[in-house]
Amino acid sequence: MRIHIQIKLFATFLDKLPADADHFPVRTGMTVVKLMDLIGIDPKEAKLVFINGRKAEPTATLREGDRIGLFPPVGGG
């Protein structure tokens, strides 16, 4: 069975954003880690994970309509 989520990527992850990111199909029971693997992001590179605007663990299971935000480490000075 499939559900649909929305994917938001930031900074250096932007080049991994799928064309259908606003209505991205995934299998029921998929975790954020599996999603990252699917779209080509090394889970070790994701510094922050948000689901529906709240900080989440990469092991969280995705649900229909979730909005996923993934942030790489951000440098600065």
N, CA, C and O atoms as a Maestro MAE file, in Angstrom:
{
 s_m_m2io_version
 :::
 2.0.0
}

f_m_ct {
 s_m_title
 :::
 protein
 m_atom[308] {
  # First column is atom index #
  i_m_mmod_type
  r_m_x_coord
  r_m_y_coord
  r_m_z_coord
  i_m_residue_number
  s_m_chain_name
  s_m_pdb_residue_name
  s_m_pdb_atom_name
  i_m_atomic_number
  :::
  1 25 0.843 -1.179 0.000 1 A "MET " " N  " 7
  2 3 0.000 0.000 0.000 1 A "MET " " CA " 6
  3 2 0.890 1.245 0.000 1 A "MET " " C  " 6
  4 15 1.981 1.229 0.570 1 A "MET " " O  " 8
  5 25 0.439 2.288 -0.619 2 A "ARG " " N  " 7
  6 3 1.193 3.531 -0.739 2 A "ARG " " CA " 6
  7 2 0.508 4.665 0.014 2 A "ARG " " C  " 6
  8 15 -0.718 4.734 0.104 2 A "ARG " " O  " 8
  9 25 1.341 5.549 0.549 3 A "ILE " " N  " 7
  10 3 0.870 6.803 1.122 3 A "ILE " " CA " 6
  11 2 1.640 7.911 0.414 3 A "ILE " " C  " 6
  12 15 2.586 7.642 -0.327 3 A "ILE " " O  " 8
  13 25 1.234 9.150 0.642 4 A "HIS " " N  " 7
  14 3 1.922 10.277 0.024 4 A "HIS " " CA " 6
  15 2 2.373 11.253 1.107 4 A "HIS " " C  " 6
  16 15 1.641 11.553 2.050 4 A "HIS " " O  " 8
  17 25 3.604 11.739 0.940 5 A "ILE " " N  " 7
  18 3 4.187 12.693 1.876 5 A "ILE " " CA " 6
  19 2 4.719 13.891 1.093 5 A "ILE " " C  " 6
  20 15 4.776 13.871 -0.137 5 A "ILE " " O  " 8
  21 25 5.103 14.925 1.820 6 A "GLN " " N  " 7
  22 3 5.739 16.092 1.209 6 A "GLN " " CA " 6
  23 2 7.168 16.161 1.733 6 A "GLN " " C  " 6
  24 15 7.403 16.049 2.936 6 A "GLN " " O  " 8
  25 25 8.116 16.348 0.825 7 A "ILE " " N  " 7
  26 3 9.530 16.391 1.195 7 A "ILE " " CA " 6
  27 2 10.063 17.803 1.002 7 A "ILE " " C  " 6
  28 15 9.869 18.405 -0.054 7 A "ILE " " O  " 8
  29 25 10.733 18.331 2.020 8 A "LYS " " N  " 7
  30 3 11.417 19.623 1.954 8 A "LYS " " CA " 6
  31 2 12.879 19.381 2.295 8 A "LYS " " C  " 6
  32 15 13.198 18.857 3.362 8 A "LYS " " O  " 8
  33 25 13.762 19.763 1.384 9 A "LEU " " N  " 7
  34 3 15.201 19.616 1.612 9 A "LEU " " CA " 6
  35 2 15.841 20.994 1.638 9 A "LEU " " C  " 6
  36 15 15.355 21.926 0.997 9 A "LEU " " O  " 8
  37 25 16.933 21.116 2.382 10 A "PHE " " N  " 7
  38 3 17.556 22.412 2.571 10 A "PHE " " CA " 6
  39 2 19.056 22.355 2.306 10 A "PHE " " C  " 6
  40 15 19.689 21.305 2.413 10 A "PHE " " O  " 8
  41 25 19.605 23.518 1.956 11 A "ALA " " N  " 7
  42 3 21.046 23.720 1.751 11 A "ALA " " CA " 6
  43 2 21.602 22.717 0.734 11 A "ALA " " C  " 6
  44 15 21.105 22.636 -0.390 11 A "ALA " " O  " 8
  45 25 22.613 21.965 1.116 12 A "THR " " N  " 7
  46 3 23.291 21.069 0.176 12 A "THR " " CA " 6
  47 2 22.445 19.867 -0.230 12 A "THR " " C  " 6
  48 15 22.830 19.133 -1.140 12 A "THR " " O  " 8
  49 25 21.318 19.649 0.411 13 A "PHE " " N  " 7
  50 3 20.431 18.538 0.044 13 A "PHE " " CA " 6
  51 2 19.511 18.886 -1.124 13 A "PHE " " C  " 6
  52 15 18.882 17.994 -1.693 13 A "PHE " " O  " 8
  53 25 19.421 20.160 -1.492 14 A "LEU " " N  " 7
  54 3 18.457 20.587 -2.505 14 A "LEU " " CA " 6
  55 2 18.563 19.833 -3.820 14 A "LEU " " C  " 6
  56 15 17.552 19.619 -4.490 14 A "LEU " " O  " 8
  57 25 19.762 19.430 -4.200 15 A "ASP " " N  " 7
  58 3 19.927 18.729 -5.472 15 A "ASP " " CA " 6
  59 2 19.345 17.321 -5.448 15 A "ASP " " C  " 6
  60 15 19.260 16.674 -6.492 15 A "ASP " " O  " 8
  61 25 18.947 16.840 -4.289 16 A "LYS " " N  " 7
  62 3 18.340 15.505 -4.158 16 A "LYS " " CA " 6
  63 2 16.807 15.554 -4.168 16 A "LYS " " C  " 6
  64 15 16.153 14.513 -4.097 16 A "LYS " " O  " 8
  65 25 16.240 16.752 -4.255 17 A "LEU " " N  " 7
  66 3 14.784 16.906 -4.169 17 A "LEU " " CA " 6
  67 2 14.102 16.252 -5.369 17 A "LEU " " C  " 6
  68 15 14.375 16.632 -6.507 17 A "LEU " " O  " 8
  69 25 13.222 15.278 -5.138 18 A "PRO " " N  " 7
  70 3 12.517 14.632 -6.249 18 A "PRO " " CA " 6
  71 2 11.538 15.596 -6.916 18 A "PRO " " C  " 6
  72 15 11.038 16.523 -6.279 18 A "PRO " " O  " 8
  73 25 11.273 15.373 -8.184 19 A "ALA " " N  " 7
  74 3 10.350 16.230 -8.943 19 A "ALA " " CA " 6
  75 2 8.950 16.237 -8.326 19 A "ALA " " C  " 6
  76 15 8.254 17.251 -8.377 19 A "ALA " " O  " 8
  77 25 8.540 15.116 -7.749 20 A "ASP " " N  " 7
  78 3 7.203 14.999 -7.160 20 A "ASP " " CA " 6
  79 2 7.230 15.148 -5.633 20 A "ASP " " C  " 6
  80 15 6.445 14.514 -4.928 20 A "ASP " " O  " 8
  81 25 8.136 15.987 -5.132 21 A "ALA " " N  " 7
  82 3 8.349 16.124 -3.685 21 A "ALA " " CA " 6
  83 2 7.106 16.603 -2.925 21 A "ALA " " C  " 6
  84 15 6.968 16.316 -1.736 21 A "ALA " " O  " 8
  85 25 6.204 17.326 -3.591 22 A "ASP " " N  " 7
  86 3 5.002 17.813 -2.911 22 A "ASP " " CA " 6
  87 2 3.949 16.725 -2.704 22 A "ASP " " C  " 6
  88 15 3.029 16.892 -1.904 22 A "ASP " " O  " 8
  89 25 4.083 15.639 -3.408 23 A "HIS " " N  " 7
  90 3 3.119 14.524 -3.306 23 A "HIS " " CA " 6
  91 2 3.874 13.234 -3.602 23 A "HIS " " C  " 6
  92 15 3.565 12.521 -4.556 23 A "HIS " " O  " 8
  93 25 4.877 12.946 -2.760 24 A "PHE " " N  " 7
  94 3 5.807 11.846 -3.001 24 A "PHE " " CA " 6
  95 2 5.238 10.530 -2.470 24 A "PHE " " C  " 6
  96 15 4.884 10.440 -1.295 24 A "PHE " " O  " 8
  97 25 5.148 9.509 -3.327 25 A "PRO " " N  " 7
  98 3 4.605 8.223 -2.883 25 A "PRO " " CA " 6
  99 2 5.670 7.377 -2.174 25 A "PRO " " C  " 6
  100 15 6.797 7.252 -2.652 25 A "PRO " " O  " 8
  101 25 5.297 6.803 -1.035 26 A "VAL " " N  " 7
  102 3 6.161 5.878 -0.311 26 A "VAL " " CA " 6
  103 2 5.313 4.707 0.167 26 A "VAL " " C  " 6
  104 15 4.085 4.783 0.205 26 A "VAL " " O  " 8
  105 25 5.985 3.634 0.527 27 A "ARG " " N  " 7
  106 3 5.282 2.462 1.045 27 A "ARG " " CA " 6
  107 2 4.826 2.714 2.481 27 A "ARG " " C  " 6
  108 15 5.515 3.396 3.240 27 A "ARG " " O  " 8
  109 25 3.698 2.181 2.846 28 A "THR " " N  " 7
  110 3 3.219 2.236 4.219 28 A "THR " " CA " 6
  111 2 4.273 1.615 5.129 28 A "THR " " C  " 6
  112 15 4.817 0.554 4.824 28 A "THR " " O  " 8
  113 25 4.557 2.274 6.240 29 A "GLY " " N  " 7
  114 3 5.529 1.763 7.189 29 A "GLY " " CA " 6
  115 2 6.952 2.247 6.957 29 A "GLY " " C  " 6
  116 15 7.857 1.885 7.709 29 A "GLY " " O  " 8
  117 25 7.162 3.059 5.927 30 A "MET " " N  " 7
  118 3 8.511 3.552 5.642 30 A "MET " " CA " 6
  119 2 8.970 4.499 6.744 30 A "MET " " C  " 6
  120 15 8.184 5.285 7.274 30 A "MET " " O  " 8
  121 25 10.256 4.411 7.080 31 A "THR " " N  " 7
  122 3 10.842 5.320 8.066 31 A "THR " " CA " 6
  123 2 11.577 6.444 7.348 31 A "THR " " C  " 6
  124 15 11.801 6.381 6.139 31 A "THR " " O  " 8
  125 25 11.947 7.465 8.100 32 A "VAL " " N  " 7
  126 3 12.702 8.578 7.532 32 A "VAL " " CA " 6
  127 2 14.046 8.077 6.995 32 A "VAL " " C  " 6
  128 15 14.487 8.513 5.932 32 A "VAL " " O  " 8
  129 25 14.695 7.168 7.719 33 A "VAL " " N  " 7
  130 3 15.977 6.622 7.265 33 A "VAL " " CA " 6
  131 2 15.825 5.950 5.901 33 A "VAL " " C  " 6
  132 15 16.654 6.152 5.014 33 A "VAL " " O  " 8
  133 25 14.780 5.161 5.733 34 A "LYS " " N  " 7
  134 3 14.550 4.489 4.454 34 A "LYS " " CA " 6
  135 2 14.238 5.500 3.356 34 A "LYS " " C  " 6
  136 15 14.646 5.318 2.209 34 A "LYS " " O  " 8
  137 25 13.517 6.563 3.701 35 A "LEU " " N  " 7
  138 3 13.243 7.630 2.738 35 A "LEU " " CA " 6
  139 2 14.544 8.278 2.282 35 A "LEU " " C  " 6
  140 15 14.738 8.507 1.088 35 A "LEU " " O  " 8
  141 25 15.437 8.576 3.224 36 A "MET " " N  " 7
  142 3 16.721 9.186 2.867 36 A "MET " " CA " 6
  143 2 17.494 8.281 1.913 36 A "MET " " C  " 6
  144 15 18.050 8.756 0.923 36 A "MET " " O  " 8
  145 25 17.532 6.990 2.203 37 A "ASP " " N  " 7
  146 3 18.193 6.044 1.300 37 A "ASP " " CA " 6
  147 2 17.558 6.085 -0.093 37 A "ASP " " C  " 6
  148 15 18.260 6.068 -1.103 37 A "ASP " " O  " 8
  149 25 16.241 6.140 -0.135 38 A "LEU " " N  " 7
  150 3 15.504 6.128 -1.391 38 A "LEU " " CA " 6
  151 2 15.831 7.342 -2.261 38 A "LEU " " C  " 6
  152 15 15.947 7.212 -3.480 38 A "LEU " " O  " 8
  153 25 15.981 8.519 -1.649 39 A "ILE " " N  " 7
  154 3 16.226 9.727 -2.442 39 A "ILE " " CA " 6
  155 2 17.707 10.067 -2.563 39 A "ILE " " C  " 6
  156 15 18.065 11.079 -3.165 39 A "ILE " " O  " 8
  157 25 18.564 9.231 -1.995 40 A "GLY " " N  " 7
  158 3 19.999 9.404 -2.199 40 A "GLY " " CA " 6
  159 2 20.715 10.265 -1.184 40 A "GLY " " C  " 6
  160 15 21.752 10.852 -1.494 40 A "GLY " " O  " 8
  161 25 20.183 10.351 0.026 41 A "ILE " " N  " 7
  162 3 20.847 11.085 1.100 41 A "ILE " " CA " 6
  163 2 21.387 10.088 2.114 41 A "ILE " " C  " 6
  164 15 20.652 9.237 2.616 41 A "ILE " " O  " 8
  165 25 22.672 10.199 2.410 42 A "ASP " " N  " 7
  166 3 23.284 9.350 3.430 42 A "ASP " " CA " 6
  167 2 22.694 9.761 4.782 42 A "ASP " " C  " 6
  168 15 22.836 10.915 5.186 42 A "ASP " " O  " 8
  169 25 22.038 8.840 5.483 43 A "PRO " " N  " 7
  170 3 21.418 9.187 6.769 43 A "PRO " " CA " 6
  171 2 22.397 9.819 7.766 43 A "PRO " " C  " 6
  172 15 21.987 10.595 8.629 43 A "PRO " " O  " 8
  173 25 23.675 9.495 7.650 44 A "LYS " " N  " 7
  174 3 24.663 10.098 8.543 44 A "LYS " " CA " 6
  175 2 24.859 11.582 8.269 44 A "LYS " " C  " 6
  176 15 25.372 12.306 9.123 44 A "LYS " " O  " 8
  177 25 24.453 12.045 7.077 45 A "GLU " " N  " 7
  178 3 24.623 13.444 6.699 45 A "GLU " " CA " 6
  179 2 23.475 14.335 7.179 45 A "GLU " " C  " 6
  180 15 23.614 15.558 7.189 45 A "GLU " " O  " 8
  181 25 22.365 13.757 7.570 46 A "ALA " " N  " 7
  182 3 21.210 14.554 8.006 46 A "ALA " " CA " 6
  183 2 21.395 14.974 9.462 46 A "ALA " " C  " 6
  184 15 21.398 14.137 10.364 46 A "ALA " " O  " 8
  185 25 21.547 16.256 9.676 47 A "LYS " " N  " 7
  186 3 21.755 16.779 11.034 47 A "LYS " " CA " 6
  187 2 20.425 16.947 11.766 47 A "LYS " " C  " 6
  188 15 20.322 16.649 12.956 47 A "LYS " " O  " 8
  189 25 19.416 17.422 11.052 48 A "LEU " " N  " 7
  190 3 18.101 17.639 11.655 48 A "LEU " " CA " 6
  191 2 17.010 17.018 10.791 48 A "LEU " " C  " 6
  192 15 17.045 17.099 9.564 48 A "LEU " " O  " 8
  193 25 16.047 16.402 11.455 49 A "VAL " " N  " 7
  194 3 14.878 15.818 10.801 49 A "VAL " " CA " 6
  195 2 13.641 16.426 11.453 49 A "VAL " " C  " 6
  196 15 13.505 16.439 12.676 49 A "VAL " " O  " 8
  197 25 12.743 16.931 10.607 50 A "PHE " " N  " 7
  198 3 11.476 17.457 11.107 50 A "PHE " " CA " 6
  199 2 10.331 16.733 10.411 50 A "PHE " " C  " 6
  200 15 10.386 16.475 9.209 50 A "PHE " " O  " 8
  201 25 9.297 16.410 11.177 51 A "ILE " " N  " 7
  202 3 8.055 15.877 10.630 51 A "ILE " " CA " 6
  203 2 6.947 16.796 11.094 51 A "ILE " " C  " 6
  204 15 6.719 16.968 12.291 51 A "ILE " " O  " 8
  205 25 6.257 17.388 10.122 52 A "ASN " " N  " 7
  206 3 5.158 18.318 10.410 52 A "ASN " " CA " 6
  207 2 5.599 19.448 11.341 52 A "ASN " " C  " 6
  208 15 4.857 19.850 12.237 52 A "ASN " " O  " 8
  209 25 6.814 19.955 11.119 53 A "GLY " " N  " 7
  210 3 7.312 21.091 11.878 53 A "GLY " " CA " 6
  211 2 7.885 20.777 13.243 53 A "GLY " " C  " 6
  212 15 8.272 21.689 13.974 53 A "GLY " " O  " 8
  213 25 7.947 19.515 13.599 54 A "ARG " " N  " 7
  214 3 8.487 19.115 14.901 54 A "ARG " " CA " 6
  215 2 9.706 18.231 14.715 54 A "ARG " " C  " 6
  216 15 9.738 17.372 13.834 54 A "ARG " " O  " 8
  217 25 10.711 18.452 15.556 55 A "LYS " " N  " 7
  218 3 11.920 17.644 15.476 55 A "LYS " " CA " 6
  219 2 11.556 16.175 15.684 55 A "LYS " " C  " 6
  220 15 10.749 15.833 16.548 55 A "LYS " " O  " 8
  221 25 12.173 15.317 14.869 56 A "ALA " " N  " 7
  222 3 11.851 13.889 14.924 56 A "ALA " " CA " 6
  223 2 13.124 13.064 14.798 56 A "ALA " " C  " 6
  224 15 14.170 13.565 14.385 56 A "ALA " " O  " 8
  225 25 13.017 11.819 15.153 57 A "GLU " " N  " 7
  226 3 14.118 10.876 15.019 57 A "GLU " " CA " 6
  227 2 14.090 10.273 13.615 57 A "GLU " " C  " 6
  228 15 13.018 10.109 13.033 57 A "GLU " " O  " 8
  229 25 15.256 9.944 13.070 58 A "PRO " " N  " 7
  230 3 15.295 9.318 11.747 58 A "PRO " " CA " 6
  231 2 14.585 7.964 11.686 58 A "PRO " " C  " 6
  232 15 14.249 7.489 10.601 58 A "PRO " " O  " 8
  233 25 14.359 7.352 12.828 59 A "THR " " N  " 7
  234 3 13.673 6.055 12.862 59 A "THR " " CA " 6
  235 2 12.151 6.192 12.862 59 A "THR " " C  " 6
  236 15 11.440 5.187 12.867 59 A "THR " " O  " 8
  237 25 11.646 7.426 12.857 60 A "ALA " " N  " 7
  238 3 10.196 7.662 12.889 60 A "ALA " " CA " 6
  239 2 9.537 7.090 11.631 60 A "ALA " " C  " 6
  240 15 10.095 7.157 10.536 60 A "ALA " " O  " 8
  241 25 8.354 6.535 11.810 61 A "THR " " N  " 7
  242 3 7.576 5.982 10.703 61 A "THR " " CA " 6
  243 2 6.724 7.082 10.082 61 A "THR " " C  " 6
  244 15 6.092 7.868 10.788 61 A "THR " " O  " 8
  245 25 6.715 7.127 8.759 62 A "LEU " " N  " 7
  246 3 5.967 8.151 8.033 62 A "LEU " " CA " 6
  247 2 4.491 7.782 7.940 62 A "LEU " " C  " 6
  248 15 4.120 6.610 7.867 62 A "LEU " " O  " 8
  249 25 3.663 8.824 7.946 63 A "ARG " " N  " 7
  250 3 2.211 8.653 7.830 63 A "ARG " " CA " 6
  251 2 1.679 9.503 6.671 63 A "ARG " " C  " 6
  252 15 2.326 10.457 6.239 63 A "ARG " " O  " 8
  253 25 0.521 9.150 6.190 64 A "GLU " " N  " 7
  254 3 -0.122 9.876 5.093 64 A "GLU " " CA " 6
  255 2 -0.148 11.376 5.383 64 A "GLU " " C  " 6
  256 15 -0.585 11.807 6.450 64 A "GLU " " O  " 8
  257 25 0.328 12.163 4.417 65 A "GLY " " N  " 7
  258 3 0.267 13.614 4.514 65 A "GLY " " CA " 6
  259 2 1.384 14.258 5.306 65 A "GLY " " C  " 6
  260 15 1.419 15.484 5.414 65 A "GLY " " O  " 8
  261 25 2.311 13.472 5.872 66 A "ASP " " N  " 7
  262 3 3.410 14.060 6.637 66 A "ASP " " CA " 6
  263 2 4.240 14.993 5.766 66 A "ASP " " C  " 6
  264 15 4.397 14.770 4.566 66 A "ASP " " O  " 8
  265 25 4.771 16.048 6.395 67 A "ARG " " N  " 7
  266 3 5.705 16.971 5.764 67 A "ARG " " CA " 6
  267 2 7.073 16.726 6.396 67 A "ARG " " C  " 6
  268 15 7.257 16.943 7.594 67 A "ARG " " O  " 8
  269 25 8.019 16.280 5.597 68 A "ILE " " N  " 7
  270 3 9.346 15.912 6.089 68 A "ILE " " CA " 6
  271 2 10.340 16.993 5.701 68 A "ILE " " C  " 6
  272 15 10.422 17.376 4.534 68 A "ILE " " O  " 8
  273 25 11.098 17.488 6.680 69 A "GLY " " N  " 7
  274 3 12.164 18.449 6.424 69 A "GLY " " CA " 6
  275 2 13.494 17.845 6.826 69 A "GLY " " C  " 6
  276 15 13.643 17.340 7.938 69 A "GLY " " O  " 8
  277 25 14.464 17.896 5.919 70 A "LEU " " N  " 7
  278 3 15.788 17.346 6.188 70 A "LEU " " CA " 6
  279 2 16.851 18.432 6.015 70 A "LEU " " C  " 6
  280 15 16.897 19.116 4.993 70 A "LEU " " O  " 8
  281 25 17.699 18.577 7.028 71 A "PHE " " N  " 7
  282 3 18.742 19.602 7.035 71 A "PHE " " CA " 6
  283 2 20.114 18.950 7.194 71 A "PHE " " C  " 6
  284 15 20.300 18.092 8.058 71 A "PHE " " O  " 8
  285 25 21.080 19.359 6.354 72 A "PRO " " N  " 7
  286 3 22.455 18.902 6.555 72 A "PRO " " CA " 6
  287 2 23.103 19.750 7.643 72 A "PRO " " C  " 6
  288 15 22.520 20.740 8.084 72 A "PRO " " O  " 8
  289 25 24.312 19.369 8.083 73 A "PRO " " N  " 7
  290 3 25.027 20.248 9.008 73 A "PRO " " CA " 6
  291 2 25.256 21.595 8.317 73 A "PRO " " C  " 6
  292 15 25.559 21.642 7.125 73 A "PRO " " O  " 8
  293 25 25.113 22.660 9.050 74 A "VAL " " N  " 7
  294 3 25.293 23.990 8.479 74 A "VAL " " CA " 6
  295 2 26.526 24.619 9.105 74 A "VAL " " C  " 6
  296 15 26.641 24.709 10.327 74 A "VAL " " O  " 8
  297 25 27.430 25.047 8.267 75 A "GLY " " N  " 7
  298 3 28.641 25.717 8.760 75 A "GLY " " CA " 6
  299 2 28.442 27.217 8.751 75 A "GLY " " C  " 6
  300 15 27.495 27.736 8.162 75 A "GLY " " O  " 8
  301 25 29.317 27.872 9.390 76 A "GLY " " N  " 7
  302 3 29.238 29.324 9.404 76 A "GLY " " CA " 6
  303 2 30.268 29.883 10.354 76 A "GLY " " C  " 6
  304 15 31.013 29.144 10.997 76 A "GLY " " O  " 8
  305 25 30.298 31.174 10.432 77 A "GLY " " N  " 7
  306 3 31.296 31.759 11.311 77 A "GLY " " CA " 6
  307 2 30.943 33.123 11.753 77 A "GLY " " C  " 6
  308 15 31.697 33.743 12.502 77 A "GLY " " O  " 8
  :::
 }
 m_bond[307] {
  # First column is bond index #
  i_m_from
  i_m_to
  i_m_order
  :::
  1 1 2 1
  2 2 3 1
  3 3 4 2
  4 3 5 1
  5 5 6 1
  6 6 7 1
  7 7 8 2
  8 7 9 1
  9 9 10 1
  10 10 11 1
  11 11 12 2
  12 11 13 1
  13 13 14 1
  14 14 15 1
  15 15 16 2
  16 15 17 1
  17 17 18 1
  18 18 19 1
  19 19 20 2
  20 19 21 1
  21 21 22 1
  22 22 23 1
  23 23 24 2
  24 23 25 1
  25 25 26 1
  26 26 27 1
  27 27 28 2
  28 27 29 1
  29 29 30 1
  30 30 31 1
  31 31 32 2
  32 31 33 1
  33 33 34 1
  34 34 35 1
  35 35 36 2
  36 35 37 1
  37 37 38 1
  38 38 39 1
  39 39 40 2
  40 39 41 1
  41 41 42 1
  42 42 43 1
  43 43 44 2
  44 43 45 1
  45 45 46 1
  46 46 47 1
  47 47 48 2
  48 47 49 1
  49 49 50 1
  50 50 51 1
  51 51 52 2
  52 51 53 1
  53 53 54 1
  54 54 55 1
  55 55 56 2
  56 55 57 1
  57 57 58 1
  58 58 59 1
  59 59 60 2
  60 59 61 1
  61 61 62 1
  62 62 63 1
  63 63 64 2
  64 63 65 1
  65 65 66 1
  66 66 67 1
  67 67 68 2
  68 67 69 1
  69 69 70 1
  70 70 71 1
  71 71 72 2
  72 71 73 1
  73 73 74 1
  74 74 75 1
  75 75 76 2
  76 75 77 1
  77 77 78 1
  78 78 79 1
  79 79 80 2
  80 79 81 1
  81 81 82 1
  82 82 83 1
  83 83 84 2
  84 83 85 1
  85 85 86 1
  86 86 87 1
  87 87 88 2
  88 87 89 1
  89 89 90 1
  90 90 91 1
  91 91 92 2
  92 91 93 1
  93 93 94 1
  94 94 95 1
  95 95 96 2
  96 95 97 1
  97 97 98 1
  98 98 99 1
  99 99 100 2
  100 99 101 1
  101 101 102 1
  102 102 103 1
  103 103 104 2
  104 103 105 1
  105 105 106 1
  106 106 107 1
  107 107 108 2
  108 107 109 1
  109 109 110 1
  110 110 111 1
  111 111 112 2
  112 111 113 1
  113 113 114 1
  114 114 115 1
  115 115 116 2
  116 115 117 1
  117 117 118 1
  118 118 119 1
  119 119 120 2
  120 119 121 1
  121 121 122 1
  122 122 123 1
  123 123 124 2
  124 123 125 1
  125 125 126 1
  126 126 127 1
  127 127 128 2
  128 127 129 1
  129 129 130 1
  130 130 131 1
  131 131 132 2
  132 131 133 1
  133 133 134 1
  134 134 135 1
  135 135 136 2
  136 135 137 1
  137 137 138 1
  138 138 139 1
  139 139 140 2
  140 139 141 1
  141 141 142 1
  142 142 143 1
  143 143 144 2
  144 143 145 1
  145 145 146 1
  146 146 147 1
  147 147 148 2
  148 147 149 1
  149 149 150 1
  150 150 151 1
  151 151 152 2
  152 151 153 1
  153 153 154 1
  154 154 155 1
  155 155 156 2
  156 155 157 1
  157 157 158 1
  158 158 159 1
  159 159 160 2
  160 159 161 1
  161 161 162 1
  162 162 163 1
  163 163 164 2
  164 163 165 1
  165 165 166 1
  166 166 167 1
  167 167 168 2
  168 167 169 1
  169 169 170 1
  170 170 171 1
  171 171 172 2
  172 171 173 1
  173 173 174 1
  174 174 175 1
  175 175 176 2
  176 175 177 1
  177 177 178 1
  178 178 179 1
  179 179 180 2
  180 179 181 1
  181 181 182 1
  182 182 183 1
  183 183 184 2
  184 183 185 1
  185 185 186 1
  186 186 187 1
  187 187 188 2
  188 187 189 1
  189 189 190 1
  190 190 191 1
  191 191 192 2
  192 191 193 1
  193 193 194 1
  194 194 195 1
  195 195 196 2
  196 195 197 1
  197 197 198 1
  198 198 199 1
  199 199 200 2
  200 199 201 1
  201 201 202 1
  202 202 203 1
  203 203 204 2
  204 203 205 1
  205 205 206 1
  206 206 207 1
  207 207 208 2
  208 207 209 1
  209 209 210 1
  210 210 211 1
  211 211 212 2
  212 211 213 1
  213 213 214 1
  214 214 215 1
  215 215 216 2
  216 215 217 1
  217 217 218 1
  218 218 219 1
  219 219 220 2
  220 219 221 1
  221 221 222 1
  222 222 223 1
  223 223 224 2
  224 223 225 1
  225 225 226 1
  226 226 227 1
  227 227 228 2
  228 227 229 1
  229 229 230 1
  230 230 231 1
  231 231 232 2
  232 231 233 1
  233 233 234 1
  234 234 235 1
  235 235 236 2
  236 235 237 1
  237 237 238 1
  238 238 239 1
  239 239 240 2
  240 239 241 1
  241 241 242 1
  242 242 243 1
  243 243 244 2
  244 243 245 1
  245 245 246 1
  246 246 247 1
  247 247 248 2
  248 247 249 1
  249 249 250 1
  250 250 251 1
  251 251 252 2
  252 251 253 1
  253 253 254 1
  254 254 255 1
  255 255 256 2
  256 255 257 1
  257 257 258 1
  258 258 259 1
  259 259 260 2
  260 259 261 1
  261 261 262 1
  262 262 263 1
  263 263 264 2
  264 263 265 1
  265 265 266 1
  266 266 267 1
  267 267 268 2
  268 267 269 1
  269 269 270 1
  270 270 271 1
  271 271 272 2
  272 271 273 1
  273 273 274 1
  274 274 275 1
  275 275 276 2
  276 275 277 1
  277 277 278 1
  278 278 279 1
  279 279 280 2
  280 279 281 1
  281 281 282 1
  282 282 283 1
  283 283 284 2
  284 283 285 1
  285 285 286 1
  286 286 287 1
  287 287 288 2
  288 287 289 1
  289 289 290 1
  290 290 291 1
  291 291 292 2
  292 291 293 1
  293 293 294 1
  294 294 295 1
  295 295 296 2
  296 295 297 1
  297 297 298 1
  298 298 299 1
  299 299 300 2
  300 299 301 1
  301 301 302 1
  302 302 303 1
  303 303 304 2
  304 303 305 1
  305 305 306 1
  306 306 307 1
  307 307 308 2
  :::
 }
}
